[in-house]
């Protein structure tokens, strides 16, 4: 299929701890790869703008930008540690307000995720 042709991929958003969480960033990256393999188009702040805050020290800019991107997504996946992340809490609140399904997942081993409701 030539580039530029729009397809009907489900757009997934990966949410979870970012600041001060190297493991959170790595876990989000692994989940994003799993979702891409499953055919989703994925928005993952942990990889899309990784370490941009070093050169652009403006948390609000990034949170607001990703909240805007979230409004265009079909589903949101939330990784462990979300309760300790103000940004993730804001993302969950917006997704629920907009009726975007929120799926909580847990990594049982590197790259293997299950519904948090099953654990």
N, C-alpha and C positions, 0 to 999 in steps of 0.2 A: 504494500500500500504506500503510495507516495506521501511524503511529508506535506503537512498543511491540510490534509483531509481530516475533518472532525469525526471522531468515532464516539460511540456511546458508552465510554468507560464509566463505571461508578467511581466517583471521586472520594477517597478516604483521607481523613485528617488524623494524624498521630499526635496525641497529647500526652504530656508527662513532665516530670521534673527536668529542668534544664540548668538553671543557675546552681553552681557548686555541686553538680551531680554528674561526674564523668560516667558513672555506670548508667544513669538515666539517659544520657546522650547515646551511649553505645546500645542500650536496650531499644531505644526508639529507632535507631538506625537498623537494627536487626529486624524489628517488626516491619519497618517500611519495606525492606527487601522481601520479606515474606508476602506482604500485600501486593507488591509489584508482580511477584511471581504468580500470584493468584489472579492477575488481570486488572487490578485496581490501578487507577491513576492516583498517586499519593502526594499529599502535602505533608511534609515532616519538617517543622521548624528546626528541629535538632540538626538536620543536615542541610536544609535549604539555605540557611544563613549562619552556619556554624562559625562561631567566634567573631562574627561581624561586630559584636559589641565592643571589641577591642579598639576598633577604628571609629565606630559610631556609638559612643556611650550614651544611648538614649533608650532605656527599657520600654518606655511608653510608645515610642515609635514602632518598635518591633511587635509589642503586644497588640496595639491597635491594628497594625498591618495584618497580623495573623488572624485577628478576630474578623477582619474583612474577608480574608480568604476562607475562613471557616464558614461564612454565610453561603459560600458557593459549593460546599461539600455535601455529599449524600449521606455520609456516615462518619462518626468519629470513634477512634479506638484509643482507649486510655490505658497506659501502662502503670505498673506499681509505683508507689511513691507520690501519687497525685494529691493525696490529702495534705502533703507538706509543700505544695506549690501553689502560690497565689495565682500565678498565670494560668495554670491548668484549671483551677477552680473557676476562674472567669470564663474560660473556654467552655467548660461543662455547663455553666449557667446559661451562656448564650445558645449553645446547641439545644439544650432542653427548651429554652424559650422559643426557638425557631422550629421545634419539632424534628430536629436532626437526631436520628438514633445514636445513642451512646453505648458503646460496647466496652466493658471493662475486661482487660485481659491480664493474664499472669504468665510469666515466662517460667516454664518448668525445667528447661535446660536451654542452653544457648541456641537461639533461633527457633525454639518450639514454644508456641503460645497456646494457651487454652482460655476459655471463658473463665473469668474470676468467679462467676457464679457456680462453677462446677467444682471449685476447690474448697 
